[in-house]
Amino acid sequence: MGDEGGLEILNKLEKEQTNLSLLQERLAKSAQITKGIGNILNTFEQRLSRLEETILPVYNETESLQKAQYNIECTMQLLDNVIGYYEVSGNVEHIIEKGPGEGGIELDRYIDALNRLYNAQKYFEKNIPQSVELINVSSFFHKGSDKLNAEFKTILDKYNTPILPIVLLDFIHFEESRDMKALPKQIPPEAKEQLIKISSWLLSHNRDEFLTVYGKTRGSVLQRSLTMLRNHQKSVSGGSVNTSANSPMLKSKFPSRHEAKRQHSTRRLQAFERKANRMFLRASQTLEHSTGFTLGSKRSSHLDTSYSGEEVDNEQEMYNYLICIIALHKLMQIEQYLMKEIITPNHRPQVFELIVREAMDTLVQDGENIATRAKKCIQRHDFGTVLVIFPIFKQLRALKPDFERTIEQWDLNVKQKFESILQMLQTTGAKALDDFIESLRSDSVTQLPPDGTVHELTSNVIMFLEQLLDYSDTIGIVLGQDPIYAKQLEKLKFADQNKAFIGLYIGKVLAQLNHTLISKSEQYSDVALKALFRLNNNNYVLKSLQRTNLLELYLISEPKCEEYYHTSIQDHKKAYSQCWNKLLNYIESDDPFAHGEKLKDKERAAVKEKFAGFNKEIEDISKVQRGYSIPDIELRESIKRDNKELVIPKYNAFFNRYGVLNFTKNPEKYIKHKPDEVSAIIDRFFDVAA
C-alpha cells in the first residue's frame, strides 16, 4: 500500500514538471513576439514622423490657398453687388418711369425695384456720399415712392363711391346685427390687398403721406354718403306735406310723406310715425271731448300749437338730424372695419379723426343750427315744436354707449364732439321747460272766452304735459341737472328719480297755470261767469290728470293735489251760486199774508214787485247763461241740478203762497212761470242753441 502511494506521487510530479517546461517554452516565445512587435512599432513611428515632416507644409499651403480662394470669391460677390448698385438706376429706370398699376408694372415687381433702389441708396450714403450715383438712385427712389403714393390714392379713388341712402337705411335697419360681414362692401379684396402692400411698404420706408390721403379720401366718401342721405330725407319729406292752414303741428309729426318709399322705410322710421300719430289722435280726442275745441280750429294763444309749414320743416329737420347721427355711427363702424387691415394700429386714431372730422363738424354745426332755431321757437313760445328735441336726446343717449365703444381708444376729439351735441340738446330742452313755466307767468294775452269755457291756455298746457309723458325718463335726466329740482327731490325720498322730477315739474306748471287763470279771470265783470271760468278750467285739469298718468306723477310731489282740485271745484260752485241771490231775494219772504184776506194796496204792490222782480231776474239770467259754456257734460248737468235744488223748492213754496192771492186783476201779467216752467228754463242754461 505504501509503494502504490509513492508511485502515484512520482507520476504527478513528473506530469507537473512537463507542464512547467511547456510553460517556460511558451513564455520565451511570447517574449520574442513582443520584441518583434516593439521593433515594428518603432519603425512605424519613425516613418510617420518622416511623413508628417513631408505632408504638413503641403497641407498648410493648401489651407492658405483655400482661404485665398474664399476671399477671392467673397470679393467677387461684393464687387458684383457694388457693380449692381451702380447698374440699378439703369436697370429699373423703365420700371419707375412706367409706374405701378393698370397699364404699368405689376405691383410686386414695382415694389421689388423700389427695394433695389433703396438698398443702393443706403450703400452710396454710407460709402460714397458724394457720388453722382447717389443722386441718381435717390432721384429714382423718391420718384418711385411718389408714384406708389399716387397709386395708393388712385386705388382709393377708384372705389370711393358713397353708400346709397337706401343701402345705408337698410343697414341701420339691421343695427342689432353685430356681424361685420353684413357691412356694405366698399373695396374689393384684390384692391384691398394692393392697398395693404403699398401701405406696409410706405410705412417701412418712412413715407406716411398716404395716411392723410386715406383719411381725406375716406372722409370724403363718408361725408358724401351723409349728404346723399340728407338730400334723400329732404326729398322724401318734402313730397307730400300737409299744408292746410289749420292743420295742427302735432298731427303726424312725421306724416305719410314716406308712403311713396314705404318699401325702404326702416323700423325706426315706422316707429316714429306710429308714435306721433298716436300722440296726435289722443290729444285731439281729449281736447274735443273736454272743451268742444278741435285741433283744426283757429287759435290765438301765445302757446299756439297750430300747424305752420316752418314748424313741420323744423321737426322733420330734427328727425332727419337724428337719422344722420345714427347713420354716421354706422359709417364710422364701416370705416373702422375697412381700415383695420390697411392702416397699422398705432396710426389708426389719427386717420380715423381725419375720416370723421368733416362729417362730425357738419353734424355739430347742424345741431347748433337746430338749437338756435329751437331757441327761436322758445322765444316765440312755440313749445310744441321744441318737444321733438327730447326724442332726439333720448335716442342719442341710447346710442351713446355704442358710439363710445365704436370710438374707444380711437379719437377723444370725436367723443367730445358727440358729448357737445348731447349737452347742447340737454341745455335747449331744459331752457324750453323753464321758459314754458315763465311763459305762463308772463302771459300777456288778455282775451278771455266770452262764454267762460276752458281757456285755450289750459288745454295747451295739458297737451304739453301729456306729450312729456312719452319722454319722462329723458326729461327726468334733463331736470335732474337743475340744483333746485335736485334739492326738492331730497325731500320727496321717492325711489324713481325721473318720475319724481316729472312730478315736480308738473306741479310747478299747474301751480303757475292756476295762478295765471285766477289772475285772468278777474277781467270778468260777471261774478257767475268768473266762477264758471275757474270751475271749467279746474274741472278740465282734474279730469285730464285722472285720465292720464299725469295724476300719478303729480301725486308724487303733491299728495293732496286731487283733494285740492275737488275743494276748489266746490268753492267755485258756491261762488257761481251767488248769481241767484238777487232772484232768491224776491221769493224768500216771510210776509204773513193769509189766504182769502183782502190785501192792502201796499201789500198788493209788494206781491206784484216780487213776481215782477222774479220774472225779470229769471229771464235775464236765462238769457245770459244760455250763452255760458260748460263743455264737460257731467259738470254741466251737476250745475243744472244744483241750480234746480237751489231755486225750484223756494219758488214752488213762493208760488203756492202768493200765486193764490188776489193781488191783481191781471194775474197773467205777473204770474208768468210755473215751477215746472222754471225748471225747463234752467235746463236750457249753457246751451246757445236753446
Residue pairs with C-beta under 8 A, 6 or more apart in sequence:
82 123
84 120
85 119
85 120
85 123
85 124
85 133
85 137
86 133
88 116
88 117
88 120
88 137
89 117
89 120
89 133
89 136
89 137
89 140
91 116
92 113
92 116
92 117
92 140
92 144
93 140
95 105
95 109
95 110
95 113
96 113
96 114
96 117
96 140
96 143
96 144
96 147
98 104
98 105
99 105
99 110
99 147
99 150
99 151
100 106
100 107
100 110
100 111
100 147
100 148
100 151
101 107
101 151
101 154
101 155
104 110
105 113
107 151
107 194
107 197
107 198
108 197
110 144
110 148
111 148
111 197
111 198
111 201
113 144
114 141
114 144
114 145
114 148
114 201
114 205
117 137
117 140
117 141
117 144
118 141
118 205
120 133
120 137
121 134
121 137
121 138
121 141
124 131
124 133
124 134
124 137
125 134
128 134
145 202
145 205
145 207
148 198
148 201
148 202
148 207
149 202
149 207
149 209
149 210
149 213
151 198
152 195
152 198
152 199
152 202
152 210
152 213
152 214
153 210
153 213
153 217
155 187
155 191
155 194
155 195
155 198
156 187
156 195
156 213
156 214
156 217
156 218
157 217
158 191
159 186
159 187
159 188
159 191
160 217
160 218
160 220
160 221
161 221
162 221
162 222
162 224
162 225
162 227
162 228
163 171
163 184
163 186
163 221
163 225
163 228
163 331
163 334
164 228
165 228
165 229
165 231
165 232
165 233
166 232
166 264
167 184
168 184
168 225
168 229
168 327
168 330
168 331
169 229
169 264
169 265
169 266
169 269
169 323
169 327
170 264
170 266
171 182
171 183
171 184
171 330
172 266
172 268
172 323
172 326
172 327
172 330
173 266
173 267
173 268
174 182
175 326
175 330
180 333
180 337
183 333
183 334
183 337
184 334
186 221
186 334
186 338
187 195
187 338
192 341
192 342
195 342
196 341
196 342
198 210
199 210
199 214
199 342
199 343
199 344
202 208
202 209
202 210
203 344
203 347
208 347
211 343
211 347
211 350
211 351
211 354
212 354
214 339
214 342
214 343
214 351
214 354
215 350
215 351
215 352
215 353
215 354
215 355
216 354
218 335
218 338
218 339
218 355
219 354
219 355
219 356
219 357
219 358
219 359
220 358
222 328
222 331
222 332
222 335
222 355
222 356
222 358
222 359
223 358
223 359
223 362
225 327
225 331
226 324
226 327
226 328
226 331
226 359
226 362
226 363
229 323
229 324
229 327
230 320
230 324
233 316
233 320
233 323
233 324
234 320
236 257
236 258
236 260
236 261
237 254
237 257
237 258
237 316
237 320
238 257
239 257
239 260
240 255
240 256
240 257
240 259
240 260
241 255
241 257
241 309
241 312
242 251
242 252
242 255
242 307
243 309
244 296
244 307
245 307
246 296
246 297
246 298
246 306
246 307
247 296
247 306
247 307
248 280
248 284
248 295
248 296
248 305
248 306
248 307
249 305
249 306
249 307
249 308
249 311
249 312
249 315
249 384
249 385
250 276
250 279
250 280
250 283
250 284
250 295
250 305
250 384
250 463
250 467
251 280
251 284
251 295
251 307
252 273
252 276
252 277
252 280
253 272
253 273
253 276
253 279
253 280
253 315
253 319
253 388
254 269
254 272
254 273
254 276
254 315
254 316
254 319
255 273
256 273
258 265
258 269
258 273
268 323
268 326
269 323
272 319
272 391
275 470
279 467
279 470
280 295
282 466
283 295
283 463
283 466
283 467
284 294
284 295
286 462
286 463
286 466
286 544
286 547
287 293
287 294
287 295
287 459
287 463
288 294
288 295
290 454
290 459
290 540
290 543
290 544
290 631
290 632
291 453
291 454
291 459
291 540
291 631
292 453
292 629
292 631
293 454
293 456
293 459
295 305
295 306
298 306
299 305
299 306
299 456
300 445
300 447
300 456
301 445
301 456
301 457
301 460
302 380
302 381
302 439
302 443
302 444
302 445
303 381
303 383
303 439
303 456
303 457
303 460
303 461
303 464
304 381
304 382
304 460
305 384
305 460
305 463
305 464
311 377
311 382
311 384
311 385
314 370
314 373
314 374
314 377
314 385
314 388
315 385
315 388
317 370
318 370
318 388
318 389
318 392
319 388
319 392
321 363
321 366
321 367
321 370
321 392
322 391
322 392
322 395
322 396
324 363
324 366
325 363
325 396
325 399
325 421
326 395
326 399
328 356
328 359
328 360
328 363
329 399
329 402
329 403
329 406
331 359
332 352
332 355
332 356
332 406
332 407
333 406
335 352
335 355
335 356
336 348
336 352
336 406
336 410
339 348
339 351
339 352
339 355
340 348
343 351
348 410
349 409
349 410
349 411
352 407
352 410
352 411
352 414
353 410
353 411
353 413
353 414
356 411
356 414
357 413
360 414
360 417
360 418
361 417
363 417
363 421
364 417
364 420
364 421
367 420
367 421
367 424
367 425
368 424
370 389
371 424
371 425
371 427
371 428
374 385
374 386
374 389
374 428
374 432
375 428
375 431
377 383
377 385
377 386
378 386
378 428
378 431
378 432
378 435
381 435
381 439
383 432
383 435
383 436
383 439
383 464
384 463
384 464
384 467
386 428
386 429
386 432
387 432
387 464
387 467
387 468
387 471
389 425
389 428
389 429
389 432
390 429
390 468
390 471
390 474
390 475
390 478
391 470
391 471
391 474
392 425
393 422
393 425
393 426
393 429
393 474
393 478
394 471
394 473
394 474
396 418
396 421
396 422
396 425
397 422
397 474
397 477
400 418
400 422
403 415
403 418
404 415
404 418
407 414
407 415
407 418
426 477
426 478
426 481
429 474
429 475
429 478
430 478
430 479
430 481
430 482
433 475
433 478
433 479
433 505
436 464
436 509
437 508
437 509
437 512
440 457
440 461
440 509
440 512
440 513
440 516
441 512
441 515
441 516
443 457
443 516
443 520
445 457
446 520
446 523
448 455
448 520
448 521
448 523
448 524
448 533
449 455
449 456
449 533
449 629
450 627
451 627
451 628
451 629
451 688
452 524
452 529
452 530
452 532
452 533
452 536
452 628
452 629
453 533
453 536
453 629
453 630
453 631
454 536
454 537
454 540
454 631
455 517
455 520
455 533
455 537
457 513
457 516
457 517
458 513
458 517
458 537
458 540
458 541
459 540
461 509
461 510
461 513
462 540
462 541
462 544
462 550
464 509
465 506
465 509
465 550
466 544
466 548
466 550
468 475
468 502
468 505
469 502
469 548
469 549
469 550
469 553
472 498
472 499
472 502
472 553
473 498
475 498
475 501
475 502
475 505
476 497
476 498
476 499
476 500
476 501
476 502
477 498
479 485
479 501
479 502
479 504
479 505
480 486
480 489
480 497
480 498
480 501
485 501
485 504
485 505
488 504
488 557
489 497
489 500
489 501
489 504
492 500
492 503
492 504
492 556
492 557
494 500
494 503
494 556
499 553
499 556
500 556
500 557
502 553
503 553
503 554
503 555
503 556
503 557
503 558
504 556
504 557
506 550
506 553
506 554
506 557
507 554
507 557
507 558
507 561
510 541
510 554
510 561
513 541
514 538
514 541
517 533
517 534
517 537
518 534
521 530
521 533
521 534
522 530
524 530
524 533
526 579
526 624
527 575
527 578
527 579
528 576
528 578
528 579
528 624
528 625
528 628
529 628
530 575
531 572
531 573
531 575
531 576
531 578
531 579
532 572
532 576
532 628
532 630
534 568
534 572
534 575
535 569
535 572
535 573
535 576
535 630
535 635
535 639
536 629
536 630
536 631
536 632
536 635
538 565
538 568
538 569
538 572
539 569
539 632
539 635
540 631
540 632
541 565
542 562
542 565
542 566
542 569
543 632
544 550
545 551
545 554
545 561
545 562
545 565
546 562
551 561
551 562
554 561
555 561
555 562
558 564
573 639
573 642
576 639
577 642
577 643
577 646
579 621
579 625
580 621
580 643
580 646
580 647
582 617
583 613
583 614
583 617
583 618
583 621
583 647
584 646
584 647
584 650
585 613
586 609
586 610
586 611
586 613
586 614
586 617
587 610
587 614
587 650
587 651
587 653
587 654
588 650
588 654
589 610
589 654
589 658
591 603
591 606
593 599
593 603
593 607
593 657
593 658
593 661
595 660
595 661
598 662
599 607
599 661
599 662
599 663
603 663
604 663
604 664
607 658
607 661
607 663
607 664
607 670
608 663
608 664
608 670
610 654
610 658
611 658
611 670
611 671
611 672
612 670
614 651
614 654
614 673
615 670
615 672
615 673
618 673
618 678
618 681
622 681
622 682
622 684
622 685
625 685
625 686
626 684
626 685
626 686
626 687
626 688
626 690
627 688
628 685
628 686
629 686
629 688
630 636
630 639
630 686
636 686
639 685
639 686
640 682
640 683
640 685
640 686
643 682
643 685
644 679
644 682
647 678
647 682
648 675
648 678
648 679
648 682
651 675
651 678
652 675
655 671
655 674
655 675
659 667
659 671
663 670
664 670
673 681
684 690
